[in-house]
Every structure is written in C-alpha cells, then in structure tokens.
C-alpha cells in the first residue's frame, strides 16, 4: 500500500513520536498550525471517517480515550482542538483516518 501514514507507522518514514500503543500511533506534525500539533492515527489502515464501520469503530473509541493523555503529555494545559478532515472538500490530504490535536496557545474561534 502506498500510504504515507502506513509508512510512518512501519518506520519507513521517520517521525517524532508522541504516543504509541498496540492500536494507535501519534506523531508531531511537520508543518504545525499551532504551537503543538499532533496527528493521531489508527495502526489499521482506515481511509477516512467515511470508512468507519461497526467492525472498526472500536479503534476510534480507543483514539478518543487516548487523546487527553497525548495532549497532557505534550504539555497542553488549557484546552485543545481535535479535527478530522474527511474527503476532498475538507482538504483531507492523506487517505488514512487521522485526528489533529491542536493546542499550546489560544486558538482562533474561526474554523474556516
């Protein structure tokens, strides 16, 4: 599979790891849009939110259970934003489900 995030999970492309367990890999974004920006991805390849099913939804629950720990370990203390882009109109650039944790400063209220 020619998936950038699968290659990062496999160690074929280096990344600055923020968290890892048997189901989840999290790493710092190379072009952050906030003082702290971490991408959290399932190790299982799931293309996007549209590909979440009853059979694989448990990994999404595990991601959301891990996000507060990942944010705290990254030093985010006063809140954060979690975003997942789905499809071309949302500018999903990598076709592997991922969640952006953004924090470390006051974020804009504007989302677009």
C-alpha positions in Angstrom: 0.0 0.0 0.0 1.3 3.5 -0.9 0.0 5.2 2.2 2.2 7.9 3.8 0.9 7.2 7.3 1.2 3.4 7.0 4.9 4.0 6.1 5.3 6.2 9.2 3.7 3.5 11.4 6.1 0.9 9.8 9.1 3.2 10.4 9.8 3.5 6.7 9.5 7.3 7.1 10.9 9.0 10.2 8.6 10.9 12.6 8.7 12.4 16.0 6.6 10.0 18.0 4.2 11.4 20.7 2.5 8.2 21.6 2.2 4.6 20.6 0.3 1.5 21.7 -0.9 -1.7 20.0 -3.7 0.2 18.1 -2.6 3.8 17.9 0.3 5.9 16.7 0.6 9.6 17.3 3.3 11.9 16.0 4.1 15.6 15.7 3.0 17.4 12.5 6.0 18.6 10.4 4.1 21.8 9.5 2.2 22.7 12.6 -0.6 25.3 12.5 -0.5 25.7 16.3 2.4 25.6 18.9 1.5 21.9 19.4 0.0 19.8 16.6 0.0 16.1 16.9 -1.6 13.6 14.4 -3.3 10.6 16.0 -3.9 7.6 13.7 -5.0 4.1 13.9 -2.4 1.5 13.0 -5.1 -0.3 11.0 -5.5 1.4 7.6 -8.9 3.1 7.6 -9.2 5.6 4.7 -11.3 8.3 6.4 -14.3 8.9 8.7 -16.5 7.6 5.8 -14.7 4.2 6.2 -15.5 3.8 9.9 -17.8 0.8 10.4 -19.2 -1.2 13.3 -16.3 -3.6 12.8 -13.6 -1.0 13.2 -15.2 1.7 15.3 -13.6 0.4 18.5 -10.2 1.8 17.3 -11.8 5.3 17.0 -13.1 5.0 20.6 -9.6 4.0 21.7 -8.1 7.0 19.9 -10.6 9.3 21.7 -9.8 7.7 25.0 -6.0 8.3 24.4 -6.3 11.9 23.2 -6.4 13.5 26.6 -3.3 11.7 27.7 -1.5 12.5 24.5 -2.4 16.2 24.9 -1.3 16.3 28.5 1.9 14.5 27.8 2.6 17.2 25.1 2.2 19.9 27.7 -1.1 21.2 26.5 -2.7 22.6 29.7 -5.5 25.0 28.9 -7.5 23.1 26.2 -7.1 21.9 22.7 -9.0 21.3 19.4 -9.4 17.9 17.7 -10.1 17.9 14.0 -10.5 15.2 11.3 -10.8 16.2 7.7 -12.9 13.8 5.6 -12.8 13.9 1.8 -11.6 16.5 -0.8 -13.9 19.3 0.2 -12.4 19.2 3.7 -8.9 19.0 2.3 -8.1 15.5 3.5 -4.5 15.2 2.1 -3.7 11.7 3.4 -6.2 9.0 2.8 -5.7 7.4 6.3 -8.0 8.3 9.1 -6.3 10.8 11.4 -7.1 13.3 14.1 -5.2 16.6 14.6 -4.7 17.7 18.2 -4.0 21.5 18.1 -3.1 23.4 21.2 -0.5 25.2 23.2 -2.0 28.7 22.7 -5.3 30.4 22.4 -6.8 29.2 19.1 -9.0 31.3 16.8 -12.7 30.8 17.1 -12.9 30.9 13.3 -12.8 27.4 11.8 -12.5 28.3 8.1 
